[in-house]
Amino acid sequence: MIEFHLDGRSDVAPYLQLVRQVRQALRLGVLGEGDQLPSVRDVVQQTAMNPNTVLKAYRHLEHEGLVGVRQGVGTFVTRTLAGESLAAHGPLREQLRRWLAKARLAGLDDESIDALFQATFRSAVEADIA
């Protein structure tokens, strides 16, 4: 089951943080069709988030067709985002872990690592588009 984390320093709205975390779990194969999301009550206890915020996130995911609500039972995944590339995730994750270790040894903190990754990712995407 997915465990949500709320970043109070993020510029992203709390409900969108939940949506992103579910979408990421669906892409990485952490969640699959038929899996149940935590109850609103459990998410509220875990994150100290307003119940309406959690409901908003779940409605957003339902509108996207990723989850469905079964009255009195809970919210379940109806569609996955994991593609055929899922098999490549393991080796790529290991390479990324080694890169992160090198970045740490070079003295980069979390924000510096994130900034470097995001800038490199954007430039690579732009180069592919051009």
Secondary structure, 3 states (H helix, E strand, C coil): CCCCCCCCCCCCCHHHHHHHHHHHHHHCCCCCCCCECCCHHHHHHHHCCCHHHHHHHHHHHHHCCCEEEECCCEEEECCCCCCHHHHHHHHHHHHHHHHHHHHHHCCCCHHHHHHHHHHHHHHHHHHHHC
